[in-house]
Amino acid sequence: MQCILAKVPNESYLVYLARVEGTSDADITWTFDLRQVVLDKIEIKFLASTFSTGKINVTLMSPKNSIPLSTEHVQTFSLAELSTDESSLNQLSITARLSYGLGDVAWQHTQLFRQGLNSENIYPFYINIRFK
């Protein structure tokens, strides 16, 4: 994780992950060790918000592919899409790169998992891994 922080602005009841104030870009990665299991499918929801010229690129990385992820809806991938070896997959990573924006608040123009502070049963980052 580089230059990412959890933000709870005083003026609103929203929470999200954003770049550190004053940074021009940042990234965060989640890595899953799959050496002891056999993956069948993975379902991912990764919601993000951009404002002004802010840009967020989210990528699912496996040994076989680097797949851009939607920040608007759920996507499902099979083992065949992620691995050259149909029987195994050692590791998966999801990386979000936050960049651009305008002015002194450019860092705030890219937000991950934005939701109300008191939101219940809302999961802006959801991963369902099914095993064989």
N, C-alpha and C positions, 0 to 999 in steps of 0.2 A: 504494500500500500504506500503510495507516494502522494503526499499533499492532499489527503482526503480527511474530512472531519464530519461528525454528526452535528447538525445545525438545528437549533430550536430558536427561531427569531423571537425577540420580545414582543414585536408588534403583531404577531399572528399566532395561531394555534396549529401551525404546520411544522412537521419534522421531516428531515431529509438528510441525505449525505451530499456534500458539496466539496468543491475545492477549497483549500485554505485561502483566505482573503489575500489578494494581491498576486496569486499564482496565475500563470497563463495556461497551464494544463496540468492534468493529474491522471493517475490511473490506479485501479484497484483490481486485484485478481483473487479469485477463489479457486483452489485446486482440490481435486477429489482423487484420493488414492484408491484404485480399483483392483489392486493386485490380488486380493484374496477373494474376489467375487467375479461372477460372469454377468455382465450387463446384458439386458434384453433391449430395453428402451429407456430413454430419458425424456422427461417433459419439463419444460422451462418456461417460467413467466418472469420477465425482467422489465419492470416499468420504470420509465425515466421521463423527465420533463426538461424541455429546453425553452429558453426565452431569447428574444433578440437574435443574435447571430450564434448563440451557443450551439455546440455540437457534441453529441455523445455517440461513440461507436462501441458496440458490445459484440464480443466475439467468443464463440465456443471453439476451443482448440483441442484437437486430438492428434495422435501421431499421423493420421491419414489426412485430416482436413482442418481448415480454419474457416468456420462458418459464421457469417454475420447473423446476429440475433435481432429479432424485432423488439422494439421497446413498447409495443402496443398490444400484443396478443401472445397467447401460449403457442409454443412450438414443440413438436415431438420428433425425436431422432432415433433411428434403430442402430443396433451394433454395426450393421453393414455400412451405414453412412459414416461411421466414426472410426472404423478400424480396418486395416488391410487383412488382419487375421480374424476370421469370423468367430473364433472361439475365445478371444481375449481382448482386453483393452486395459492397459495398466494405469492410465491417468487421463483425466479430463480437467480442463481449466476454463473458467469464464473470466474474461478481462473486459473492464469498462474503461474507456479513455474519454475524459472530459476535457473539452478545449473551447477556445474562442469565447465570444461574448463581447460586450461593448462597455467602455468607460471604467470607472472606479468599481463598479459592481459586476464586472464581467465574470468574476468567480461564481456569482450567484445565478448565472444564466444557464448553468448545467446542474441538474438536481436528480439524484437517484432516490427512488422509493418514496417520493413526496406523498404525504398523507396527513390527515388531521391528527393532532396530538392524542385525542381520545378515541381514535378509530379502533373498532373491535372487529375481528374476523375479516380484516382486509390484509391481504398478503401481497405486497407489491413485488416481492422476490420469492418465488416458489420453485422448488426443484423436486420432482418426483422421479426417483431412479428405480426402475423395475429390474429385478434380477431373474436369471434363468433358473 
